[in-house]
Amino acid sequence: MGEVSEHLREIRERIAQAALRAGRDPGAVHLVAVSKTKPAAAIAEAFACGQVIFGENYVQELVAKQSELPAEISWHFIGSLQSNKVRQIAGKVDLVHSVDRLSLAREIDRQWGTLGKVCDILVQVNISREETKGGTSSDELLDLVREVAQLPNLKVKGLMTMPPFFDDPEAARPYFRKLRELADEVRRAAIPGVEMQELSMGMSGDFEAAIEEGATLVRVGSALFGARQYY
């Protein structure tokens, strides 16, 4: 068994235990294997062990890897997305986690519309209000969701957030709880066509706390593939 395979087994067990602690069905939590900067061979190893969802942060990297790897892989785009790059991934990803402004939503709608397809998206919320992170504000979330919901080639499936970095995962917990509360607020607004099925939150250092607070998608990279390598 390779290193990636062993890490994958350990992460799946930790996901299951966190879900059970919270009284949740472990099957309701899905691992997004964050594969940015990692070679196709590492992704292929994880896929061979049953990992299906992979998250990429960079458009060029996603497109290049997709051409090398099995068509059965489900690709999620999880990074900051520029409107002028949307065309390159149109129809090629199953979920965009990082929609944080109406102009981006409109371009996704336009590009998927040319293909006659609908793009599933999450609205990213910058709960911590850090300038270095993308995301709409908590206060502006409902208005943005209402506007995005009117675009015919988009489907809002839930919310995403990235808390500040903490050494202690417990420090991130209030941010995860806040995203769940915001999802409840959107749900109560009963906006036509909007679903709050997914909460994308939690990474290698804090995904267990995120699961205990309601995460359905956890984005784990370094704990699975090892430290990232930048060239």
N, C-alpha and C positions, 0 to 999 in steps of 0.2 A: 504493500500500500504506500503510495507516495505521500509527501508532506501535505499537499493540498487536500488530498482525500481524507487524511487523518484530521486535519483542521476542520474540514467540513463536517465530519462526524461529531466532533466536539461542539461545534457551534449549533448544530441541529439539536443536540441534547440540551444545551443551555437554553435555547429558544423554547423547547418543550417544557423544561422545568420552570422557566419564568412565567409561561402561560398558565401552567397548573397552579403556581403560587397565587396568581391573580384570579383563579377560578374560571379561566378561559380555555377554550378548545385549542390545543397546539396547532391544529390544522387551519386555524383562522389567521395564523401569522406566517408570512412568506418572507424568505430570505432573498434579498437582492444582492447578488455577489458583485461588489464594486471592483471592476477589472481595469480601471484606468492605469495606464503605463505598464500593464502586465501583458506578457506575450500570449499569442493565440494558443500555444501549447498548454499553458496553465489553465486557460478557460476550457479547453478540450478535456483536460483531466477532471475538472469539476463537473463538466457536463456528463462525462462518462459515469460519474457517481450519482447522477440523478439531479444535479442542480440545473435548473432550466432558465431562471431569470438572472440576467446580467445587466449591471448598470454602468453606463459610460458617461464621462463628463465632457468629452471633446468630440465634436462632430466628425472631424477627419479620422480620428482614431476609431470611432464606432463604425464608420463606413468601411474602413480598411479591414477591420477584424471580421465584420459581418460577411465579407466576400470570401473569407478563408474558412469559416466555421459552419457547422450544420444549420440548415434552414429552420430546424425545430427550436432553436434558441429563441427565447423571448427577450428582446432588447428594450431596456428602459433608458431614457435620457434623463440624467439626474443633475447635470451641471447648469451653470448659467448659460442661457441660450440667446444668441444674438438673432435678431429678426432676419438679417441677411444670410444666415446659415440654415434657416428652417427648410428651405427647398431641398437641401442635400439629404435630409433625413425623412422627408415626407413619405409616409407609407411604410417606413422601414422600422419604426419603433412602435411598441404596443402601449407605452405610457410615457408621457412627459411629466416629470415631477415638479418642474421649476417654472411654471407660468406665474408671473408676478406683476404683469401690466397688460392693459387692454391692447396696446399696439402689438405686442407679441402674440396675444391670443388671436387677433385679427389676421396676422400673417400665417399662423398655423391653420386657421380656418380656411384661408385662401388657398394655401398649398395642398391641404388634404382635399379640399373641394375640387381642385383640378383633377384629382384621381378618383373622384366619386366616392371618397371614404370619409369616415368620421374618426377623429383623433381623441382618444381618452387622455384627459389631463388631470393633474392636481394643481391646486393653487398654492403657491409658496407664501408663507407668512413669516415675516421677520419679527418674531415676538420680542427678541432681545433689543431690537432697534439698532443693531450694530451696522455702522456704515459700510463695513467690508462685506456684508452679506446681502444677497438679494432677498426679495420678498415684499409683498404689500404689508401695510401696517394692520394691526388688529382692528383699528377703528375703521379702516377703509375696506376691509375684507368683504362685508356684505354687499356694498355697492359694486365692487369689482365682480363678484360672483354673479350678481344680477345682470350685469352688462355682458359678461362672457356667456352666460346661459342663453342669450339671444342669438349667438352665432350658430348657424345650422350644422356646421361640420366639426363641432367640438362637443365633448361630453364631460362635464365636471364630475369626477369620481371621488374627490376627497381633497385633503389638505396635506401639505408638507412643511416641515420646519427643520432648521438647524440651530440648536442652542449654542451659546458660547462654549468654548473649550474649558473643561474643568478636569482636574486630576481625579476628583471624587465624582463618580457617576450620580450620586444622590443629589448633587448640586444642580444637575440638569433636569431632575424630575419635575420641578414646578413649570418648566417650559413645555414639557410633554403634556402635563396635566392641562395647561392653558390651551394647547392645540386641540385636545379632546373637547374642552369646554366650547371652544370656537366652532368646532364641528357640530356640536349640539345646537349652538345658536343658529348656524346656517340651516340645520335640519328643521328647526322650529319655524324658520321663515318660509318653509314650503315653497321654494322657488321651483317653478316647473322645469323638469328635465335635469335637475341637479340631484346627485346622489352623494351621500357622505359614507361611502363604503370603505374608503381607504384612508388610513393615517400613516404617512411615510415619515418616520422619525426614529432616531436611534442609530448609532454607528458602532464601530468596534469597541469603543470604551464604555458605552452606556446603553447598549441595546436591550439589556435585561430590564433596566428601569423603564425604558420606553414601552416595552411589552406590558409591563405591569400597569402602565398608564393608558394602554389601549392601542398601541401601534399594531398595524396589520402588515406593514412593510418595513423591514429593518435593512439598512444599507451598510453592509459589512465588507470592508476591503482588506485592511492590513492584518486583521485577525485570521483571515482566510488565506490570503496570498503572500503575507509577509510585508515588510516595509516597502513603500513605493520607491521606485528608482526613476530619477529625473535626469535627463541627459542634456 
